[in-house]
C-alpha cells in the first residue's frame, strides 16, 4: 500500500525552507493560509508574509509590485480563485510584464470534493496555459511538489503551481530530479503510452500494472509541466507507439489531453484517447465518486488502452 500525502503539504514545507534561505521569497496570502499550508511560513517569517484578506485580485497586484522590487512572491489561494478570479490581473500585471510571480494554488481539480463545484477548479490550467509567458505545473506527489516549488522559485518568469487538497500516493522519493518543461518517464512500454499529471499519475501506474498482466506493455509518463509542454516526449510516444491515453483531473478541453492532441495533430499521426473531467461541473461528493463519475479511474484507463489495441 502506497503512503499518501497531499501535494499542498509539500508546498507548505518547501516554501518555509526557501524563505529561510532567501529573503526575497514572499508569501502573499488571501486569508486561507490554514488550508493552503502557509501558517508555518507566516509564523516563522512574518517580515516576508502579507495577508491581503479575501481579495485575490489585490493579491496579484501586490505580488506584481513586490516582483518589480526584486522579490520572489508566491500568491497563495485556492486554484479556482487563483486562476479565474485573478485572470485579468495575471494577464495584465504579471504575464504581460513577465514578472517573476508564482501563483501557488491548493484544491486543484476535483480534490476539493465535498466543498462542491464552486471550489473545484476544472478549467484553471487550460485558462492559464493560453496566456503568454505563463508556465503551468501540476506535481504528482509530495516529493514532486517540493522539488517543483523550488524549481519555480528559481525560474525567471510567471509560474502557476497546482496542488491537491486530498492526500495522494507518494510515487517518487527525495532523490528524484525534476526540470520544468521536461517530463518524467516512469515506466517503459511499447504497446500504449499513458500520459498523466498530478493526482492521476498514480492511476496510470496502477493501470500499467494491470495491463502488464494482460500482456500489454504501457509506457507511463508524468507530464508535470503542461506549459511549456515536453513536445519531444509526446512526439516520442506518437512515433514509437502511436497509441496514447491522456489522464488528468481537469476538463478534457484545453488541458493535458488537448495539449497532447495538438502535437499529434500537427504530426498527422497517432491515436489519442482523453480521460478527464467530461466538460461538466463537479458537485458535493467524495473525491473518488467524482473521479469515477468522469471516468478518471484505473478501470477506464485499462479499457481505453485495450480499445486502442484493437
TIFIGU-595228 format. One line per field, with one value per atom (N, C-alpha, C): residue number from 1; residue in three letters; x, y, z. Coordinates in steps of 0.05 Angstrom, whole numbers, plus 5000, padded with zeros to 4 digits. Layout:
pos = (NUM,...)
code = (ala,...)
u = (X,...)
v = (Y,...)
w = (Z,...)
//
This chain:
pos = (1,1,1,2,2,2,3,3,3,4,4,4,5,5,5,6,6,6,7,7,7,8,8,8,9,9,9,10,10,10,11,11,11,12,12,12,13,13,13,14,14,14,15,15,15,16,16,16,17,17,17,18,18,18,19,19,19,20,20,20,21,21,21,22,22,22,23,23,23,24,24,24,25,25,25,26,26,26,27,27,27,28,28,28,29,29,29,30,30,30,31,31,31,32,32,32,33,33,33,34,34,34,35,35,35,36,36,36,37,37,37,38,38,38,39,39,39,40,40,40,41,41,41,42,42,42,43,43,43,44,44,44,45,45,45,46,46,46,47,47,47,48,48,48,49,49,49,50,50,50,51,51,51,52,52,52,53,53,53,54,54,54,55,55,55,56,56,56,57,57,57,58,58,58,59,59,59,60,60,60,61,61,61,62,62,62,63,63,63,64,64,64,65,65,65,66,66,66,67,67,67,68,68,68,69,69,69,70,70,70,71,71,71,72,72,72,73,73,73,74,74,74,75,75,75,76,76,76,77,77,77,78,78,78,79,79,79,80,80,80,81,81,81,82,82,82,83,83,83,84,84,84,85,85,85,86,86,86,87,87,87,88,88,88,89,89,89,90,90,90,91,91,91,92,92,92,93,93,93,94,94,94,95,95,95,96,96,96,97,97,97,98,98,98,99,99,99,100,100,100,101,101,101,102,102,102,103,103,103,104,104,104,105,105,105,106,106,106,107,107,107,108,108,108,109,109,109,110,110,110,111,111,111,112,112,112,113,113,113,114,114,114,115,115,115,116,116,116,117,117,117,118,118,118,119,119,119,120,120,120,121,121,121,122,122,122,123,123,123,124,124,124,125,125,125,126,126,126,127,127,127,128,128,128,129,129,129,130,130,130,131,131,131,132,132,132,133,133,133,134,134,134,135,135,135,136,136,136,137,137,137,138,138,138,139,139,139,140,140,140,141,141,141,142,142,142,143,143,143,144,144,144,145,145,145,146,146,146,147,147,147,148,148,148,149,149,149,150,150,150,151,151,151,152,152,152,153,153,153,154,154,154,155,155,155,156,156,156,157,157,157,158,158,158,159,159,159,160,160,160,161,161,161,162,162,162,163,163,163,164,164,164,165,165,165,166,166,166,167,167,167,168,168,168,169,169,169,170,170,170,171,171,171,172,172,172,173,173,173,174,174,174,175,175,175,176,176,176,177,177,177,178,178,178,179,179,179,180,180,180,181,181,181,182,182,182,183,183,183,184,184,184,185,185,185,186,186,186,187,187,187,188,188,188,189,189,189,190,190,190,191,191,191,192,192,192,193,193,193,194,194,194,195,195,195,196,196,196,197,197,197,198,198,198,199,199,199,200,200,200,201,201,201,202,202,202,203,203,203,204,204,204,205,205,205,206,206,206,207,207,207,208,208,208,209,209,209,210,210,210,211,211,211,212,212,212,213,213,213,214,214,214,215,215,215,216,216,216,217,217,217,218,218,218,219,219,219,220,220,220,221,221,221,222,222,222,223,223,223,224,224,224,225,225,225,226,226,226,227,227,227,228,228,228,229,229,229,230,230,230,231,231,231,232,232,232,233,233,233,234,234,234,235,235,235,236,236,236,237,237,237,238,238,238,239,239,239,240,240,240,241,241,241,242,242,242,243,243,243,244,244,244,245,245,245,246,246,246,247,247,247,248,248,248,249,249,249,250,250,250,251,251,251,252,252,252,253,253,253,254,254,254,255,255,255,256,256,256,257,257,257,258,258,258,259,259,259,260,260,260,261,261,261,262,262,262,263,263,263,264,264,264,265,265,265,266,266,266,267,267,267,268,268,268,269,269,269,270,270,270,271,271,271,272,272,272,273,273,273,274,274,274,275,275,275,276,276,276,277,277,277,278,278,278,279,279,279,280,280,280,281,281,281,282,282,282,283,283,283,284,284,284,285,285,285,286,286,286,287,287,287,288,288,288,289,289,289,290,290,290,291,291,291,292,292,292,293,293,293,294,294,294,295,295,295,296,296,296,297,297,297,298,298,298,299,299,299,300,300,300,301,301,301,302,302,302,303,303,303,304,304,304,305,305,305,306,306,306,307,307,307,308,308,308,309,309,309,310,310,310)
code = (unk,unk,unk,unk,unk,unk,unk,unk,unk,unk,unk,unk,unk,unk,unk,unk,unk,unk,unk,unk,unk,unk,unk,unk,unk,unk,unk,unk,unk,unk,unk,unk,unk,unk,unk,unk,unk,unk,unk,unk,unk,unk,unk,unk,unk,unk,unk,unk,unk,unk,unk,unk,unk,unk,unk,unk,unk,unk,unk,unk,unk,unk,unk,unk,unk,unk,unk,unk,unk,unk,unk,unk,unk,unk,unk,unk,unk,unk,unk,unk,unk,unk,unk,unk,unk,unk,unk,unk,unk,unk,unk,unk,unk,unk,unk,unk,unk,unk,unk,unk,unk,unk,unk,unk,unk,unk,unk,unk,unk,unk,unk,unk,unk,unk,unk,unk,unk,unk,unk,unk,unk,unk,unk,unk,unk,unk,unk,unk,unk,unk,unk,unk,unk,unk,unk,unk,unk,unk,unk,unk,unk,unk,unk,unk,unk,unk,unk,unk,unk,unk,unk,unk,unk,unk,unk,unk,unk,unk,unk,unk,unk,unk,unk,unk,unk,unk,unk,unk,unk,unk,unk,unk,unk,unk,unk,unk,unk,unk,unk,unk,unk,unk,unk,unk,unk,unk,unk,unk,unk,unk,unk,unk,unk,unk,unk,unk,unk,unk,unk,unk,unk,unk,unk,unk,unk,unk,unk,unk,unk,unk,unk,unk,unk,unk,unk,unk,unk,unk,unk,unk,unk,unk,unk,unk,unk,unk,unk,unk,unk,unk,unk,unk,unk,unk,unk,unk,unk,unk,unk,unk,unk,unk,unk,unk,unk,unk,unk,unk,unk,unk,unk,unk,unk,unk,unk,unk,unk,unk,unk,unk,unk,unk,unk,unk,unk,unk,unk,unk,unk,unk,unk,unk,unk,unk,unk,unk,unk,unk,unk,unk,unk,unk,unk,unk,unk,unk,unk,unk,unk,unk,unk,unk,unk,unk,unk,unk,unk,unk,unk,unk,unk,unk,unk,unk,unk,unk,unk,unk,unk,unk,unk,unk,unk,unk,unk,unk,unk,unk,unk,unk,unk,unk,unk,unk,unk,unk,unk,unk,unk,unk,unk,unk,unk,unk,unk,unk,unk,unk,unk,unk,unk,unk,unk,unk,unk,unk,unk,unk,unk,unk,unk,unk,unk,unk,unk,unk,unk,unk,unk,unk,unk,unk,unk,unk,unk,unk,unk,unk,unk,unk,unk,unk,unk,unk,unk,unk,unk,unk,unk,unk,unk,unk,unk,unk,unk,unk,unk,unk,unk,unk,unk,unk,unk,unk,unk,unk,unk,unk,unk,unk,unk,unk,unk,unk,unk,unk,unk,unk,unk,unk,unk,unk,unk,unk,unk,unk,unk,unk,unk,unk,unk,unk,unk,unk,unk,unk,unk,unk,unk,unk,unk,unk,unk,unk,unk,unk,unk,unk,unk,unk,unk,unk,unk,unk,unk,unk,unk,unk,unk,unk,unk,unk,unk,unk,unk,unk,unk,unk,unk,unk,unk,unk,unk,unk,unk,unk,unk,unk,unk,unk,unk,unk,unk,unk,unk,unk,unk,unk,unk,unk,unk,unk,unk,unk,unk,unk,unk,unk,unk,unk,unk,unk,unk,unk,unk,unk,unk,unk,unk,unk,unk,unk,unk,unk,unk,unk,unk,unk,unk,unk,unk,unk,unk,unk,unk,unk,unk,unk,unk,unk,unk,unk,unk,unk,unk,unk,unk,unk,unk,unk,unk,unk,unk,unk,unk,unk,unk,unk,unk,unk,unk,unk,unk,unk,unk,unk,unk,unk,unk,unk,unk,unk,unk,unk,unk,unk,unk,unk,unk,unk,unk,unk,unk,unk,unk,unk,unk,unk,unk,unk,unk,unk,unk,unk,unk,unk,unk,unk,unk,unk,unk,unk,unk,unk,unk,unk,unk,unk,unk,unk,unk,unk,unk,unk,unk,unk,unk,unk,unk,unk,unk,unk,unk,unk,unk,unk,unk,unk,unk,unk,unk,unk,unk,unk,unk,unk,unk,unk,unk,unk,unk,unk,unk,unk,unk,unk,unk,unk,unk,unk,unk,unk,unk,unk,unk,unk,unk,unk,unk,unk,unk,unk,unk,unk,unk,unk,unk,unk,unk,unk,unk,unk,unk,unk,unk,unk,unk,unk,unk,unk,unk,unk,unk,unk,unk,unk,unk,unk,unk,unk,unk,unk,unk,unk,unk,unk,unk,unk,unk,unk,unk,unk,unk,unk,unk,unk,unk,unk,unk,unk,unk,unk,unk,unk,unk,unk,unk,unk,unk,unk,unk,unk,unk,unk,unk,unk,unk,unk,unk,unk,unk,unk,unk,unk,unk,unk,unk,unk,unk,unk,unk,unk,unk,unk,unk,unk,unk,unk,unk,unk,unk,unk,unk,unk,unk,unk,unk,unk,unk,unk,unk,unk,unk,unk,unk,unk,unk,unk,unk,unk,unk,unk,unk,unk,unk,unk,unk,unk,unk,unk,unk,unk,unk,unk,unk,unk,unk,unk,unk,unk,unk,unk,unk,unk,unk,unk,unk,unk,unk,unk,unk,unk,unk,unk,unk,unk,unk,unk,unk,unk,unk,unk,unk,unk,unk,unk,unk,unk,unk,unk,unk,unk,unk,unk,unk,unk,unk,unk,unk,unk,unk,unk,unk,unk,unk,unk,unk,unk,unk,unk,unk,unk,unk,unk,unk,unk,unk,unk,unk,unk,unk,unk,unk,unk,unk,unk,unk,unk,unk,unk,unk,unk,unk,unk,unk,unk,unk,unk,unk,unk,unk,unk,unk,unk,unk,unk,unk,unk,unk,unk,unk,unk,unk,unk,unk,unk,unk,unk,unk,unk,unk,unk,unk,unk,unk,unk,unk,unk,unk,unk,unk,unk,unk,unk,unk,unk,unk,unk,unk,unk,unk,unk,unk,unk,unk,unk,unk,unk,unk,unk,unk,unk,unk,unk,unk,unk,unk,unk,unk,unk,unk,unk,unk,unk,unk,unk,unk,unk,unk,unk,unk,unk,unk,unk,unk,unk,unk,unk,unk,unk)
u = (5017,5000,5018,5013,5029,5022,5043,5038,5025,5009,4996,5002,5003,5006,4997,4984,4974,4998,4996,5018,5019,4996,4997,5015,5018,5036,5066,5072,5099,5105,5085,5089,5093,5077,5078,5105,5117,5143,5165,5164,5186,5187,5163,5163,5176,5174,5188,5218,5227,5255,5266,5252,5260,5262,5242,5241,5264,5272,5294,5321,5322,5347,5349,5327,5327,5306,5315,5296,5279,5285,5269,5242,5241,5217,5195,5173,5150,5125,5108,5082,5060,5043,5020,4995,4984,4961,4935,4914,4887,4868,4878,4862,4855,4868,4863,4889,4907,4933,4932,4912,4910,4905,4887,4881,4904,4918,4938,4966,4968,4992,5014,5006,5025,5026,5012,5012,5040,5055,5082,5100,5097,5113,5107,5081,5073,5084,5085,5095,5125,5139,5168,5181,5167,5178,5158,5150,5129,5136,5162,5170,5169,5165,5163,5135,5116,5089,5069,5051,5030,5003,4983,4956,4938,4929,4912,4882,4876,4848,4835,4809,4795,4793,4816,4819,4840,4834,4853,4865,4848,4857,4878,4873,4892,4918,4915,4939,4957,4945,4961,4975,4961,4974,4996,4992,5013,5037,5032,5055,5070,5055,5068,5086,5076,5092,5117,5114,5137,5158,5148,5167,5183,5170,5185,5207,5205,5225,5246,5245,5265,5258,5233,5224,5214,5211,5200,5175,5152,5128,5112,5101,5083,5055,5036,5008,4996,4983,4973,4943,4928,4899,4889,4863,4851,4854,4856,4861,4839,4814,4792,4793,4803,4805,4831,4852,4878,4881,4863,4864,4842,4818,4795,4790,4788,4783,4806,4830,4854,4862,4847,4856,4865,4848,4856,4881,4884,4908,4933,4929,4951,4960,4941,4947,4961,4948,4956,4980,4980,5000,5024,5020,5041,5053,5036,5047,5055,5039,5045,5072,5077,5102,5124,5116,5134,5149,5134,5145,5148,5167,5172,5154,5128,5108,5100,5098,5089,5062,5044,5016,5014,5013,5013,4986,4972,4944,4938,4925,4915,4887,4876,4849,4845,4864,4862,4844,4830,4814,4790,4785,4762,4769,4794,4803,4788,4776,4760,4736,4727,4706,4681,4677,4653,4649,4671,4668,4650,4646,4627,4639,4622,4631,4643,4634,4644,4674,4684,4712,4729,4717,4731,4741,4767,4779,4784,4766,4769,4779,4780,4788,4814,4826,4848,4873,4882,4907,4902,4878,4871,4870,4858,4856,4884,4901,4926,4947,4944,4964,4961,4938,4934,4945,4955,4966,4996,5005,5034,5051,5075,5095,5088,5065,5058,5068,5079,5087,5066,5058,5036,5046,5045,5056,5036,5035,5020,5036,5047,5063,5046,5058,5044,5042,5061,5061,5076,5078,5090,5119,5135,5163,5166,5149,5149,5141,5122,5114,5137,5152,5174,5195,5202,5223,5213,5188,5178,5173,5166,5164,5191,5211,5239,5247,5240,5247,5232,5207,5192,5204,5213,5225,5250,5265,5289,5284,5260,5253,5246,5257,5253,5227,5206,5181,5157,5132,5108,5105,5096,5091,5065,5049,5025,5030,5028,5031,5005,4997,4971,4974,4963,4966,4939,4941,4917,4909,4883,4873,4876,4868,4869,4897,4901,4926,4926,4949,4952,4977,4978,5000,5027,5047,5075,5088,5096,5108,5138,5147,5175,5189,5215,5229,5245,5258,5270,5294,5303,5326,5319,5293,5284,5288,5298,5303,5280,5274,5252,5262,5255,5262,5236,5232,5208,5209,5187,5185,5196,5205,5216,5200,5187,5170,5188,5176,5190,5179,5197,5189,5189,5166,5164,5163,5154,5152,5156,5172,5176,5157,5147,5130,5125,5118,5116,5088,5068,5041,5022,5025,5008,5023,5019,5031,5010,5014,4996,5009,4998,5009,4991,5001,4985,4999,4985,4997,4982,4995,4981,4972,4948,4937,4929,4931,4924,4948,4973,4996,4996,4987,4986,4966,4944,4924,4936,4952,4965,4985,4999,5018,5003,4981,4965,4954,4944,4934,4955,4979,5002,5007,5006,5010,4989,4964,4942,4944,4952,4955,4977,4998,5021,5011,4992,4982,4966,4957,4942,4960,4986,5006,5008,4999,5001,5022,5043,5065,5059,5055,5048,5071,5077,5096,5080,5091,5078,5096,5084,5099,5085,5099,5089,5094,5073,5075,5068,5086,5081,5079,5092,5091,5073,5050,5031,5042,5054,5066,5091,5114,5118,5117,5101,5098,5124,5130,5153,5145,5147,5138,5153,5179,5195,5184,5175,5165,5139,5122,5097,5104,5122,5129,5141,5156,5168,5146,5126,5103,5088,5084,5069,5085,5111,5127,5133,5139,5147,5124,5101,5079,5054,5047,5024,4997,4996,4971,4974,4959,4962,4936,4938,4916,4926,4912,4918,4899,4910,4894,4899,4877,4880,4856,4861,4840,4834,4822,4818,4799,4786,4769,4785,4772,4787,4791,4776,4780,4803,4824,4845,4864,4864,4883,4905,4914,4935,4927,4902,4893,4894,4884,4884,4913,4931,4958,4972,4967,4978,4966,4940,4927,4937,4944,4954,4980,4997,5023,5017,5000,4994,4981,4963,4950,4970,4989,5009,5028,5031,5048,5032,5005,4988,4989,4992,4993,4987,4981,4975,4946,4938,4911,4913,4895,4895,4867,4866,4841,4845,4826,4828,4810,4822,4807,4810,4788,4788,4760,4757,4730,4716,4692,4677,4661,4676,4664,4638,4639,4616,4626,4609,4617,4616,4631,4630,4606,4607,4586,4597,4581,4590,4588,4610,4612,4640,4645,4672,4689,4714,4733,4732,4732,4732,4706,4684,4659,4659,4670,4671,4690,4712,4731,4718,4704,4690,4668,4654,4633,4643,4669,4681,4699,4698,4714,4744,4752,4780,4787,4789,4794,4814,4825,4843,4829,4804,4789,4784,4779,4774,4800,4822,4848,4854,4849,4853,4835,4810,4791,4799,4807,4815,4840,4859,4884,4878,4860,4853,4839,4822,4808,4828,4849,4870,4885,4885,4900,4884,4858,4840,4845)
v = (4976,5000,5025,5043,5067,5086,5099,5121,5144,5160,5183,5209,5230,5257,5277,5298,5318,5334,5342,5358,5386,5395,5422,5421,5397,5395,5398,5387,5390,5420,5434,5463,5477,5472,5486,5482,5459,5454,5467,5465,5475,5506,5519,5548,5560,5546,5554,5552,5529,5525,5546,5552,5572,5600,5606,5632,5637,5616,5618,5621,5609,5611,5637,5649,5672,5692,5715,5736,5749,5743,5753,5737,5714,5697,5709,5715,5726,5708,5707,5695,5716,5718,5736,5719,5718,5701,5716,5700,5711,5699,5699,5693,5664,5646,5617,5602,5614,5602,5575,5571,5545,5523,5527,5507,5504,5526,5526,5521,5516,5508,5529,5554,5576,5587,5575,5585,5584,5562,5559,5581,5587,5609,5636,5641,5666,5669,5647,5647,5651,5637,5637,5660,5670,5691,5713,5726,5746,5771,5777,5800,5794,5769,5761,5751,5758,5748,5772,5771,5791,5777,5784,5773,5795,5794,5816,5811,5789,5782,5769,5767,5754,5774,5777,5797,5787,5766,5753,5772,5789,5807,5827,5835,5853,5837,5812,5796,5795,5792,5792,5818,5840,5867,5871,5863,5866,5850,5825,5808,5819,5831,5844,5866,5882,5904,5894,5873,5862,5852,5839,5829,5851,5875,5897,5907,5900,5909,5887,5866,5845,5822,5822,5800,5777,5753,5730,5722,5734,5729,5704,5690,5668,5677,5680,5685,5658,5656,5631,5632,5615,5613,5587,5584,5560,5564,5541,5542,5556,5553,5565,5595,5606,5635,5645,5630,5638,5638,5624,5624,5640,5639,5652,5680,5683,5709,5728,5717,5733,5735,5723,5720,5746,5767,5792,5804,5803,5814,5797,5771,5754,5762,5766,5773,5800,5821,5848,5856,5847,5857,5838,5812,5793,5782,5771,5758,5778,5799,5819,5833,5837,5849,5828,5802,5780,5781,5786,5787,5760,5757,5731,5727,5726,5720,5691,5677,5649,5648,5634,5631,5602,5598,5571,5565,5546,5542,5513,5511,5485,5480,5457,5450,5449,5438,5436,5413,5416,5394,5387,5361,5351,5346,5351,5344,5359,5383,5395,5379,5361,5341,5353,5348,5357,5387,5403,5432,5441,5424,5429,5442,5445,5454,5482,5499,5527,5527,5506,5506,5485,5473,5453,5465,5470,5483,5462,5462,5443,5456,5483,5498,5512,5513,5531,5528,5504,5500,5507,5501,5508,5538,5552,5582,5594,5585,5598,5590,5567,5559,5575,5589,5605,5633,5640,5667,5667,5683,5684,5689,5677,5678,5661,5650,5634,5605,5595,5567,5553,5529,5515,5488,5483,5458,5445,5418,5403,5379,5380,5358,5333,5310,5285,5276,5284,5275,5295,5288,5305,5313,5293,5299,5315,5309,5325,5354,5358,5385,5401,5388,5402,5410,5392,5397,5418,5417,5435,5463,5465,5491,5505,5490,5501,5509,5492,5499,5524,5527,5551,5576,5574,5597,5606,5587,5593,5602,5597,5602,5632,5643,5672,5675,5683,5688,5678,5683,5675,5644,5633,5604,5600,5581,5572,5543,5539,5513,5504,5479,5469,5445,5446,5425,5412,5389,5374,5381,5380,5383,5356,5335,5308,5296,5276,5261,5243,5242,5225,5207,5184,5165,5178,5171,5180,5160,5170,5153,5159,5182,5190,5188,5193,5197,5223,5230,5256,5260,5238,5239,5245,5242,5246,5275,5278,5305,5313,5339,5350,5375,5377,5400,5411,5437,5449,5445,5435,5431,5404,5387,5361,5339,5322,5301,5280,5265,5243,5217,5200,5173,5155,5143,5126,5097,5090,5062,5060,5042,5038,5017,5020,5001,5009,4989,4995,4991,4984,4979,5003,5018,5042,5061,5087,5107,5120,5120,5133,5159,5181,5207,5220,5226,5236,5258,5272,5291,5293,5304,5308,5283,5284,5261,5237,5240,5217,5200,5209,5194,5167,5166,5141,5122,5133,5116,5104,5119,5109,5087,5090,5069,5043,5046,5023,5009,5025,5014,4999,5010,4997,4970,4968,4942,4922,4930,4912,4905,4924,4919,4899,4901,4882,4853,4849,4822,4812,4830,4823,4822,4826,4825,4851,4873,4899,4916,4923,4939,4968,4982,5011,5028,5048,5069,5089,5097,5116,5141,5164,5189,5210,5222,5244,5270,5281,5307,5329,5333,5352,5381,5388,5415,5414,5427,5430,5450,5471,5492,5502,5502,5491,5461,5450,5421,5409,5385,5369,5357,5372,5364,5339,5338,5315,5289,5290,5266,5257,5276,5269,5258,5271,5262,5234,5228,5202,5181,5187,5169,5164,5186,5184,5167,5173,5160,5131,5125,5099,5080,5091,5075,5081,5106,5114,5111,5100,5096,5109,5129,5146,5149,5147,5154,5176,5199,5220,5219,5225,5223,5248,5262,5287,5292,5305,5314,5344,5347,5373,5369,5390,5388,5377,5358,5348,5369,5392,5414,5432,5435,5454,5447,5421,5412,5396,5375,5358,5343,5333,5318,5336,5360,5379,5385,5389,5396,5373,5349,5325,5322,5327,5324,5345,5369,5390,5380,5367,5357,5334,5316,5293,5302,5322,5333,5345,5360,5373,5352,5330,5308,5292,5293,5279,5249,5240,5211,5206,5181,5172,5173,5158,5158,5166,5184,5193,5190,5178,5177,5195,5213,5232,5223,5221,5216,5240,5250,5274,5282,5306,5316,5321,5310,5309,5335,5357,5384,5388,5382,5386,5395,5410,5419,5396,5399,5378,5382,5370,5372,5364,5366,5358,5328,5315,5286,5278,5254,5245,5245,5251,5253,5229,5205,5180,5178,5187,5186,5205,5229,5249,5239,5227,5217,5195,5177,5155,5165,5186,5197,5207,5215,5226,5206,5181,5160,5162,5177,5180,5158,5134,5110,5092,5074,5054,5037,5029,5012,5025,5050,5064,5068,5072,5074,5048,5026,4999,4995,5002,4998,5014,5039,5056,5045,5036,5025,5000,4983,4959,4965,4985,4993,5001,5015,5024,5000,4978,4954,4941,4946,4932,4941)
w = (5000,5000,5000,4980,4979,5001,5013,5032,5017,5031,5018,5033,5017,5029,5008,5016,4998,4987,4961,4950,4962,4973,4987,5011,5023,5046,5037,5014,5003,4998,4987,4983,5009,5029,5055,5068,5066,5078,5062,5035,5019,5019,5020,5019,5044,5067,5091,5088,5077,5072,5053,5032,5013,5025,5041,5054,5074,5087,5106,5091,5067,5051,5036,5029,5011,5020,5030,5040,5018,4993,4971,4968,4980,4979,4997,4985,5000,4995,5014,5011,5013,4993,4993,4996,5020,5026,5020,5015,5012,5033,5057,5081,5085,5070,5074,5078,5093,5098,5111,5128,5142,5121,5103,5082,5062,5057,5036,5047,5073,5087,5088,5093,5096,5124,5143,5171,5183,5177,5188,5177,5151,5139,5153,5157,5169,5197,5212,5239,5241,5223,5224,5209,5189,5172,5168,5190,5188,5170,5168,5152,5122,5116,5087,5080,5097,5094,5093,5074,5072,5068,5085,5082,5073,5048,5038,5043,5057,5061,5037,5037,5015,4992,4979,4957,4938,4923,4906,4885,4873,4852,4864,4888,4902,4907,4914,4919,4895,4871,4846,4842,4848,4845,4864,4889,4910,4902,4892,4884,4861,4842,4819,4828,4847,4858,4872,4887,4901,4881,4859,4839,4825,4822,4810,4828,4854,4873,4878,4861,4864,4882,4892,4909,4892,4904,4890,4905,4898,4913,4903,4923,4917,4927,4908,4915,4921,4944,4953,4959,4945,4949,4938,4935,4922,4892,4878,4849,4833,4842,4827,4829,4851,4854,4842,4846,4836,4806,4792,4763,4751,4761,4748,4759,4785,4796,4790,4789,4785,4756,4738,4710,4697,4699,4686,4697,4724,4736,4729,4727,4718,4690,4673,4645,4643,4655,4651,4668,4693,4712,4716,4710,4715,4689,4672,4648,4626,4622,4602,4608,4634,4643,4648,4646,4650,4677,4698,4725,4738,4755,4768,4792,4786,4807,4804,4827,4828,4840,4827,4837,4846,4872,4884,4895,4883,4890,4898,4921,4931,4920,4925,4918,4888,4874,4845,4836,4814,4803,4821,4822,4837,4866,4874,4901,4923,4918,4940,4947,4930,4936,4948,4974,4987,4989,4983,4982,4959,4939,4918,4893,4873,4846,4847,4865,4866,4873,4886,4895,4879,4860,4844,4818,4817,4793,4771,4752,4730,4704,4704,4680,4682,4706,4713,4695,4692,4676,4646,4637,4609,4605,4624,4622,4622,4641,4644,4624,4612,4592,4566,4563,4539,4542,4566,4570,4564,4546,4540,4565,4565,4587,4611,4613,4637,4634,4656,4659,4677,4670,4685,4693,4720,4731,4751,4749,4770,4779,4803,4813,4819,4816,4820,4849,4866,4893,4911,4936,4957,4950,4942,4935,4910,4890,4865,4871,4889,4896,4908,4926,4939,4918,4901,4881,4860,4852,4832,4843,4869,4882,4882,4889,4889,4860,4841,4813,4804,4813,4806,4818,4843,4856,4841,4829,4815,4786,4776,4748,4744,4723,4718,4701,4714,4700,4715,4705,4719,4719,4742,4744,4759,4749,4763,4773,4799,4811,4822,4816,4824,4842,4866,4886,4893,4906,4914,4942,4947,4975,4989,4976,4988,4986,5004,5003,4978,4965,4941,4945,4932,4936,4930,4946,4941,4922,4899,4879,4874,4883,4880,4907,4907,4932,4931,4953,4955,4936,4924,4906,4877,4870,4842,4834,4810,4799,4781,4781,4764,4750,4724,4708,4696,4700,4688,4658,4647,4618,4609,4627,4620,4634,4619,4630,4643,4662,4676,4666,4654,4645,4670,4676,4700,4693,4669,4661,4631,4622,4593,4582,4558,4545,4516,4500,4472,4460,4476,4465,4468,4489,4493,4511,4508,4525,4542,4568,4587,4596,4588,4594,4615,4639,4661,4675,4693,4711,4737,4757,4783,4795,4807,4822,4805,4778,4761,4754,4760,4753,4767,4792,4807,4794,4783,4769,4744,4730,4706,4713,4735,4743,4751,4765,4772,4748,4729,4704,4688,4688,4674,4686,4713,4726,4717,4715,4707,4678,4661,4633,4627,4644,4640,4644,4663,4667,4643,4626,4602,4578,4582,4560,4545,4557,4544,4559,4546,4558,4555,4578,4577,4586,4569,4577,4594,4617,4635,4637,4631,4631,4648,4667,4683,4669,4658,4644,4664,4683,4705,4695,4673,4663,4638,4640,4617,4597,4608,4591,4604,4591,4565,4564,4546,4543,4534,4544,4534,4507,4486,4460,4451,4457,4449,4461,4487,4500,4486,4478,4464,4436,4422,4396,4396,4417,4420,4424,4440,4444,4418,4403,4378,4358,4355,4335,4342,4367,4375,4382,4390,4399,4382,4381,4364,4377,4401,4416,4444,4449,4473,4488,4514,4532,4551,4551,4569,4593,4616,4641,4658,4665,4680,4698,4720,4738,4730,4706,4694,4671,4662,4639,4616,4600,4577,4555,4558,4540,4550,4533,4538,4560,4569,4589,4577,4591,4582,4556,4556,4532,4507,4510,4487,4478,4497,4491,4475,4484,4470,4442,4440,4414,4395,4404,4387,4374,4390,4379,4359,4366,4349,4323,4324,4300,4281,4292,4275,4263,4277,4266,4245,4247,4228,4231,4256,4261,4291,4296,4323,4331,4351,4362,4391,4400,4428,4440,4463,4479,4503,4508,4531,4554,4577,4602,4620,4630,4647,4653,4665,4672,4645,4643,4618,4613,4613,4607,4623,4648,4666,4693,4707,4734,4753,4775,4796,4813,4837,4856,4883,4904,4931,4933,4934,4936,4942,4952,4957,4932,4935,4913,4894,4905,4889,4872,4884,4869,4845,4850,4828,4806,4814,4794,4777,4791,4777,4758,4767,4750,4724,4724,4700,4685,4695,4682,4688,4709,4715,4735,4725,4741,4728,4744,4734,4713,4719,4702,4674,4674,4648,4632,4646,4633,4619,4633,4622,4597,4600,4578,4553,4557,4535,4522,4538,4527,4511,4521,4506,4480,4480,4455,4434,4442,4423,4411,4425,4415,4392,4392,4373,4344)
//
